[in-house]
């Protein structure tokens, strides 16, 4: 990773919540990885800031939690279940579908 590229990126929900996450964790999501690709010429790649107009703060917080969870347990066996509130399941499924694009 070039020295000019920050180790952290900012993910912003449609209701204005900002989450600063490690770039390596954010790259778990295909859509975010492509948005932040320095060769893409996307504004997000330059600013290191991704705004998601279709994901609210509660869901994006859980997405960020998953990004770290995935990175932590990437090569582990007997991975513990992640706590997901039932009322968020549908919205998380839609966010996952969009973010892995």
Secondary structure as the mmCIF struct_conf table of DSSP 4:
data_model
#
loop_
_struct_conf.conf_type_id
_struct_conf.id
_struct_conf.beg_label_comp_id
_struct_conf.beg_label_asym_id
_struct_conf.beg_label_seq_id
_struct_conf.end_label_comp_id
_struct_conf.end_label_asym_id
_struct_conf.end_label_seq_id
TURN_TY1_P TURN_TY1_P1 UNK A 3 UNK A 4
BEND BEND1 UNK A 5 UNK A 5
BEND BEND2 UNK A 7 UNK A 7
STRN STRN1 UNK A 8 UNK A 12
TURN_TY1_P TURN_TY1_P2 UNK A 14 UNK A 15
BEND BEND3 UNK A 16 UNK A 16
STRN STRN2 UNK A 18 UNK A 22
HELX_RH_AL_P HELX_RH_AL_P1 UNK A 23 UNK A 26
TURN_TY1_P TURN_TY1_P3 UNK A 27 UNK A 28
BEND BEND4 UNK A 29 UNK A 29
HELX_RH_AL_P HELX_RH_AL_P2 UNK A 30 UNK A 36
TURN_TY1_P TURN_TY1_P4 UNK A 38 UNK A 39
BEND BEND5 UNK A 40 UNK A 40
HELX_RH_AL_P HELX_RH_AL_P3 UNK A 43 UNK A 47
STRN STRN3 UNK A 49 UNK A 51
TURN_TY1_P TURN_TY1_P5 UNK A 53 UNK A 54
HELX_RH_AL_P HELX_RH_AL_P4 UNK A 57 UNK A 72
TURN_TY1_P TURN_TY1_P6 UNK A 73 UNK A 75
BEND BEND6 UNK A 77 UNK A 78
HELX_LH_PP_P HELX_LH_PP_P1 UNK A 79 UNK A 82
HELX_RH_3T_P HELX_RH_3T_P1 UNK A 86 UNK A 88
HELX_RH_AL_P HELX_RH_AL_P5 UNK A 89 UNK A 100
#
